[in-house]
Amino acid sequence: MTMYQAYELKEKLVQEEASLPLGARARSKELNRLKILASAKALFRDRGYESATLRDIAKEAGLSTGAVFANFADKNEIFVKVVEEETARVMTAMIDAHDTSRPLDDRLHHQVMTAYAAAEENVKLILSAFVMNWSGNTNGETSEPAQAEIARLTDLVRQVVLETLRHAQAEKELPASADIAHGAEILEDLIFSNIRRAYREGQTFASTTDRLRFQVSLIVSGLKAA
């Protein structure tokens, strides 16, 4: 999977909203689905996954819990859909920030900080997705379909970084011997750890810029020395 598949996620969402069924009953159901997703996103953003109940989501949407179950199997399915939308939005911003006029370390720093800026208002949602990604893992494999889907979406961060490193390698900014796959994994871990640290310390993502610049420069230097 390449980073450009993040565009496909966004395009899928646009197409879904543009192709609402013509029947009044079907259109009403689709409108309810969109209300549920909007309400769920607001609650997940404000409270996190665990504290937002289906009853809360239904109330926020102005619907009954029965209407929620008519559209989604459970809260996991709603959460995955919300995370999918958020991932498409943030990854698109990160992809668009790929600027080949910048040196590699500055390019990566710029991409990550752009993604942070896009994601900051939904930090609880992001952290909830991160927790779900890890909480059900057994021997490296997710135990539930929802966790597997969240893992796939969070892996897009690594894929975007890897594409940037591949481009740099193709342009001879990195040696052919550089282990860019492991470099992308390390950068992915740093990206999420900086989010957790900023949230825990009550800071904005912008406060991580100097730390991130040092981290990225260190990793790029290591890849160049390979």
C-alpha positions in Angstrom: 0.0 0.0 0.0 1.4 3.4 -1.0 0.7 6.7 0.5 -1.4 7.7 -2.5 -4.1 5.2 -1.3 -4.9 7.8 1.3 -6.4 9.8 -1.5 -8.7 6.8 -2.3 -10.1 6.9 1.2 -11.0 10.6 0.9 -12.4 10.1 -2.6 -14.5 7.2 -1.4 -16.1 9.4 1.3 -16.9 12.1 -1.3 -18.4 9.6 -3.6 -20.6 8.1 -0.9 -22.1 11.5 0.0 -22.5 12.4 -3.7 -24.4 9.2 -4.5 -27.2 9.3 -1.9 -30.1 6.9 -2.9 -33.0 8.6 -4.7 -35.8 6.9 -2.6 -37.1 9.1 0.2 -36.8 6.3 2.7 -33.3 5.3 1.7 -32.3 9.0 1.6 -33.6 9.5 5.1 -31.6 6.5 6.3 -28.4 7.8 4.7 -29.0 11.2 6.3 -29.3 9.4 9.7 -26.0 7.6 9.0 -24.2 10.9 8.4 -25.8 12.4 11.5 -24.6 9.5 13.6 -21.0 9.7 12.2 -20.9 13.5 12.8 -22.2 13.0 16.4 -19.8 10.1 17.1 -16.8 12.1 15.8 -17.7 15.0 18.1 -18.1 12.7 21.1 -15.0 10.6 20.4 -13.0 13.9 20.0 -14.3 15.3 23.3 -14.4 12.2 25.4 -12.4 9.4 23.7 -13.7 6.0 22.6 -14.4 4.4 26.0 -16.4 7.3 27.4 -18.7 7.9 24.4 -21.6 5.4 24.6 -24.1 4.5 21.8 -26.8 6.1 23.9 -24.8 9.4 23.9 -24.2 9.1 20.2 -27.9 8.6 19.4 -28.9 11.5 21.7 -26.3 13.9 20.1 -27.6 12.9 16.7 -31.3 13.4 17.8 -32.1 9.8 17.0 -33.1 6.7 18.9 -30.6 3.9 19.7 -32.7 1.8 17.4 -31.9 4.2 14.5 -28.2 3.8 15.3 -28.4 0.0 15.2 -30.3 0.2 11.9 -27.2 1.8 10.4 -24.3 0.2 12.3 -23.7 -3.1 14.0 -21.9 -1.6 17.1 -19.8 1.2 18.4 -16.7 -0.4 16.9 -18.0 -0.1 13.4 -18.9 3.6 14.0 -15.5 4.3 15.4 -13.7 2.6 12.5 -15.6 4.7 10.0 -14.9 7.9 11.9 -11.2 7.0 12.1 -11.2 6.2 8.4 -12.5 9.7 7.6 -10.0 11.4 9.9 -7.1 9.3 8.6 -7.9 10.3 5.0 -8.1 14.0 5.9 -4.8 14.0 7.9 -2.9 11.8 5.5 -4.0 13.9 2.5 -2.5 16.9 4.3 0.7 15.1 5.0 1.0 13.9 1.4 0.3 17.4 0.0 3.1 18.7 2.3 5.7 16.6 0.4 8.0 19.4 -0.9 11.0 18.2 -2.9 12.6 21.7 -2.7 13.4 21.1 0.9 16.3 19.0 2.2 15.1 15.5 3.3 15.2 16.1 7.0 13.3 19.4 6.6 10.9 17.8 4.2 10.0 15.0 6.6 9.7 17.5 9.5 7.4 19.7 7.4 5.2 16.8 6.5 4.8 15.6 10.1 4.1 19.1 11.5 1.5 19.6 8.8 -0.2 16.3 9.8 0.0 17.4 13.4 -1.7 20.7 12.6 -4.5 18.9 10.8 -5.0 16.4 13.6 -4.6 18.5 16.7 -8.3 19.2 17.2 -9.0 15.4 17.2 -6.2 14.3 19.5 -8.4 12.2 21.8 -9.8 10.4 18.7 -6.3 9.7 17.5 -5.1 8.4 20.9 -8.2 6.2 21.2 -7.4 4.7 17.8 -3.8 4.1 18.9 -4.9 2.4 22.1 -7.4 0.1 20.2 -4.6 -0.8 17.8 -2.5 -2.2 20.6 -4.9 -3.3 23.2 -6.1 -6.4 21.4 -2.8 -7.5 19.9 -1.7 -11.1 20.6 1.6 -12.2 19.2 1.6 -9.3 16.8 -1.9 -10.0 15.4 -5.1 -8.1 16.2 -7.8 -10.2 17.7 -10.9 -8.3 16.4 -11.8 -7.0 12.9 -12.2 -3.5 14.2 -8.7 -3.6 15.6 -7.3 -5.0 12.4 -8.9 -2.1 10.4 -7.6 0.5 12.9 -4.1 -1.1 12.5 -4.4 -0.8 8.8 -5.3 2.9 9.0 -2.6 3.8 11.5 -0.1 2.0 9.3 -0.8 4.6 6.6 1.5 7.0 8.6 4.4 4.7 8.1 3.5 4.2 4.4 3.5 8.0 3.8 6.9 8.3 5.5 8.2 5.3 3.5 7.1 6.9 0.2 9.1 10.0 1.1 12.2 8.0 1.9 11.8 5.9 -1.3 11.6 9.1 -3.3 14.7 10.4 -1.5 16.5 7.1 -2.3 15.5 7.3 -6.0 16.9 10.9 -6.1 20.2 9.7 -4.5 19.6 11.7 -1.3 19.9 8.4 0.5 22.3 5.5 -0.4 20.8 2.4 -2.0 22.0 0.5 1.1 19.9 2.6 3.5 17.3 0.5 5.3 14.4 2.8 4.7 11.8 0.3 5.8 13.2 0.3 9.4 13.7 4.1 9.2 10.0 4.5 8.4 9.1 2.3 11.4 11.2 4.4 13.7 9.7 7.6 12.4 6.2 6.2 12.8 6.9 5.4 16.5 8.3 8.9 17.1 5.3 10.5 15.5 2.9 8.8 17.8 5.1 9.1 20.9 5.3 12.8 20.4 1.5 13.0 20.2 1.1 11.1 23.5 3.8 13.2 25.2 2.3 16.5 24.1 -1.2 15.4 25.2 0.1 14.1 28.6 2.0 17.4 29.2 -0.9 19.5 28.1 1.0 21.1 25.3 0.2 21.8 21.7 1.6 19.8 18.8 3.5 22.9 17.7 5.6 22.5 20.9 7.1 19.3 19.6 8.7 21.0 16.6 12.2 21.3 17.9 12.2 17.8 19.4 10.9 16.4 16.1 13.4 18.2 14.1 16.2 16.7 16.2 14.7 13.2 16.0 14.2 13.4 12.2 17.7 14.8 11.6 19.2 12.0 13.7 17.4 9.3 11.8 18.2 10.8 8.4 21.8 11.1 9.3 21.8 7.4 10.3 20.2 6.5 6.9 22.7 8.5 5.0 25.6 6.9 6.8 24.4 3.4 5.9 
